Amino acid sequence: MTETPTPSDAFDLLMAGNRRFVAGTPEHPNQDATRRTETAPSQQPFAVIFGCSDSRLAAEIIFDRGLGDLFVVRTAGHVAGTEVLGSIEFGVNVLNAPLVVVLGHDSCGAVAAACSALIDGQTPGGFVRDVVERVTPSVLAARAAGRDSPEEILAEHIEHTVDLLLERSRVLAEAVAAGRTAVVGLSYRLADGSAQLVATRGVGAAVSTAP
């Protein structure tokens, strides 16, 4: 296996793949039989992707990566329970991934449902209710700050998730404090395929947040 990249290098590698995807010039790296054989004994992903389960948000496709590159965890609305935290800690502490990405997207059904629930008081049944209730604090925080547009509410939810991971996981917080890992929040645009940076914790000054 190659040497583990720095958090900033891992971020640059990830975003370079997204730029290729947006431009329509993907290279489809690490997707052949050679890579399959190479990664069979072990894995060394350069990023943990914690994203929404939306079918339009396939990480290996939108970041133009392949086998063994990304350790992917997904839930509706990227809501984080103990299983998610454990999975992320595994990616960081056992697999030594130098980057954790919270990946949200526009037109997110979970965010829309939370907004609707606050307006009409109606929440979904079953366990979908739990998903909506976990997104609701982000919507309330955005509105309290005067951020009412869908884009602003989404950015708030992504940043809230980033901070939640660091607050709840001592393993992750210590890795970031030591400079071994960074956590970033990206907002994906379904129409053009671009991933925009909205939050960063622990990445060098070379990485700046989107306006």
C-alpha positions as CSV (number, residue, x, y, z in Angstrom):
1,M,0.0,0.0,0.0
2,T,1.1,3.6,-0.6
3,E,1.9,6.0,2.2
4,T,-1.1,7.5,3.9
5,P,-1.7,11.1,2.5
6,T,-2.1,14.1,4.8
7,P,-5.6,15.4,5.4
8,S,-5.1,18.3,3.0
9,D,-3.7,15.9,0.3
10,A,-6.6,13.6,0.8
11,F,-9.0,16.5,0.4
12,D,-7.3,17.6,-2.8
13,L,-7.4,14.1,-4.2
14,L,-11.1,13.8,-3.5
15,M,-12.0,17.2,-5.0
16,A,-9.8,16.5,-8.1
17,G,-12.0,13.5,-8.7
18,N,-15.2,15.6,-8.3
19,R,-13.9,18.1,-10.8
20,R,-13.3,15.3,-13.4
21,F,-16.9,14.1,-12.7
22,V,-18.4,17.5,-13.2
23,A,-16.4,18.0,-16.4
24,G,-17.5,14.7,-17.8
25,T,-13.9,13.4,-18.0
26,P,-13.8,10.7,-15.3
27,E,-10.7,8.4,-15.2
28,H,-12.4,5.6,-13.3
29,P,-9.2,4.8,-11.3
30,N,-8.8,1.7,-9.3
31,Q,-11.7,-0.1,-10.8
32,D,-9.9,-3.0,-12.6
33,A,-9.0,-6.6,-11.8
34,T,-5.5,-5.5,-10.7
35,R,-6.9,-3.2,-8.1
36,R,-9.4,-5.9,-7.0
37,T,-6.5,-8.3,-6.4
38,E,-4.4,-5.7,-4.7
39,T,-7.0,-4.7,-2.2
40,A,-8.3,-8.2,-1.4
41,P,-5.9,-8.7,1.6
42,S,-6.5,-5.3,3.2
43,Q,-7.8,-1.8,2.7
44,Q,-6.3,1.7,3.2
45,P,-9.0,4.2,2.2
46,F,-7.9,7.8,2.1
47,A,-11.3,9.2,3.1
48,V,-14.3,8.2,5.2
49,I,-17.5,9.5,3.5
50,F,-20.5,9.9,5.7
51,G,-23.3,10.8,3.3
52,C,-27.0,10.8,2.7
53,S,-28.5,7.5,1.4
54,D,-30.0,9.3,-1.6
55,S,-29.6,7.1,-4.7
56,R,-28.1,10.1,-6.6
57,L,-25.2,10.4,-4.2
58,A,-22.9,7.5,-5.0
59,A,-19.6,8.5,-3.6
60,E,-17.3,6.5,-5.8
61,I,-19.0,7.9,-8.9
62,I,-19.2,11.6,-8.0
63,F,-15.6,11.7,-6.7
64,D,-14.3,9.4,-9.5
65,R,-12.7,6.9,-7.3
66,G,-12.5,3.1,-7.1
67,L,-12.0,0.0,-4.9
68,G,-10.3,0.6,-1.6
69,D,-10.3,4.4,-1.9
70,L,-13.4,5.4,0.1
71,F,-14.9,4.0,3.3
72,V,-18.6,4.9,2.9
73,V,-21.2,5.2,5.6
74,R,-24.7,6.4,4.6
75,T,-28.0,7.2,6.3
76,A,-31.0,9.2,5.3
77,G,-30.3,12.8,5.9
78,H,-26.8,11.8,7.1
79,V,-28.2,11.5,10.7
80,A,-25.6,10.0,13.1
81,G,-26.4,7.3,15.6
82,T,-24.0,5.0,17.5
83,E,-23.6,2.7,14.5
84,V,-22.5,5.6,12.4
85,L,-20.1,6.9,15.0
86,G,-18.6,3.4,15.4
87,S,-18.2,3.0,11.7
88,I,-16.4,6.4,11.3
89,E,-14.2,5.6,14.3
90,F,-13.3,2.3,12.6
91,G,-12.3,4.2,9.4
92,V,-10.2,6.7,11.3
93,N,-8.7,4.7,14.1
94,V,-8.3,1.2,12.5
95,L,-8.0,2.0,8.8
96,N,-6.1,5.3,9.5
97,A,-8.1,7.4,7.0
98,P,-6.8,11.0,7.1
99,L,-10.1,12.6,6.1
100,V,-13.8,12.4,7.1
101,V,-16.4,14.0,4.9
102,V,-20.0,14.8,5.8
103,L,-21.7,14.8,2.4
104,G,-25.1,16.5,2.1
105,H,-27.0,17.5,-1.0
106,D,-29.8,19.8,-2.2
107,S,-33.4,18.6,-2.5
108,C,-32.8,16.3,0.5
109,G,-36.0,14.6,1.5
110,A,-35.1,14.4,5.1
111,V,-34.4,18.1,5.4
112,A,-37.6,18.9,3.5
113,A,-39.6,16.7,5.8
114,A,-38.2,18.4,8.8
115,C,-39.0,21.8,7.4
116,S,-42.6,20.7,6.6
117,A,-43.0,19.2,10.1
118,L,-42.2,22.5,11.7
119,I,-44.7,24.2,9.5
120,D,-47.7,21.9,9.7
121,G,-46.9,19.9,12.8
122,Q,-47.2,16.6,10.9
123,T,-44.3,14.1,11.1
124,P,-44.0,10.8,9.3
125,G,-44.7,7.5,11.0
126,G,-42.5,4.6,11.8
127,F,-38.8,5.0,12.1
128,V,-38.8,7.8,9.5
129,R,-40.0,10.0,12.3
130,D,-36.7,9.4,14.1
131,V,-34.8,10.6,11.0
132,V,-36.9,13.8,10.8
133,E,-36.5,14.5,14.5
134,R,-32.7,14.3,14.2
135,V,-32.7,16.8,11.4
136,T,-35.0,19.2,13.1
137,P,-32.4,20.9,15.4
138,S,-30.4,21.9,12.3
139,V,-33.5,23.5,10.8
140,L,-34.3,25.3,14.0
141,A,-30.8,26.6,14.4
142,A,-30.7,27.9,10.8
143,R,-34.0,29.7,11.2
144,A,-32.9,31.2,14.6
145,A,-29.9,32.7,12.7
146,G,-32.1,34.1,10.0
147,R,-31.0,31.5,7.5
148,D,-34.2,30.5,5.8
149,S,-33.3,29.4,2.2
150,P,-33.0,25.7,1.4
151,E,-29.3,26.2,0.6
152,E,-28.7,27.9,4.0
153,I,-30.7,25.3,5.9
154,L,-28.8,22.5,4.2
155,A,-25.4,24.1,5.0
156,E,-26.5,24.4,8.6
157,H,-27.4,20.8,8.8
158,I,-24.1,19.7,7.2
159,E,-22.1,21.9,9.6
160,H,-24.2,20.7,12.6
161,T,-23.4,17.1,11.6
162,V,-19.7,17.9,11.4
163,D,-19.7,19.4,14.9
164,L,-21.9,16.6,16.3
165,L,-19.4,13.9,15.1
166,L,-16.6,15.7,16.9
167,E,-18.6,16.3,20.1
168,R,-19.8,12.7,20.4
169,S,-16.7,10.9,19.3
170,R,-13.6,11.4,21.4
171,V,-11.6,9.1,19.1
172,L,-12.4,11.4,16.1
173,A,-11.8,14.6,18.1
174,E,-8.4,13.4,19.3
175,A,-7.4,12.4,15.8
176,V,-8.3,15.9,14.5
177,A,-6.5,17.6,17.4
178,A,-3.4,15.5,16.7
179,G,-3.5,16.5,13.0
180,R,-3.9,12.9,11.8
181,T,-7.4,13.5,10.5
182,A,-9.6,16.3,9.3
183,V,-13.4,16.6,9.1
184,V,-15.0,18.6,6.3
185,G,-18.6,19.2,5.2
186,L,-19.5,19.2,1.5
187,S,-22.8,20.2,-0.1
188,Y,-23.5,18.3,-3.4
189,R,-25.5,19.9,-6.2
190,L,-27.6,17.3,-8.0
191,A,-27.9,19.2,-11.2
192,D,-24.3,20.0,-12.0
193,G,-22.6,17.3,-9.9
194,S,-20.3,19.7,-8.0
195,A,-19.4,19.3,-4.3
196,Q,-19.0,22.6,-2.5
197,L,-17.1,23.0,0.8
198,V,-19.3,24.4,3.6
199,A,-17.4,23.4,6.8
200,T,-13.9,22.4,7.7
201,R,-12.3,21.2,11.0
202,G,-8.6,20.5,11.0
203,V,-7.7,21.0,7.3
204,G,-4.9,23.4,6.6
205,A,-5.3,27.0,5.5
206,A,-5.0,26.1,1.9
207,V,-8.6,24.8,2.0
208,S,-11.1,27.7,2.2
209,T,-14.9,27.4,2.6
210,A,-17.2,28.3,-0.2
211,P,-18.9,31.7,-0.1
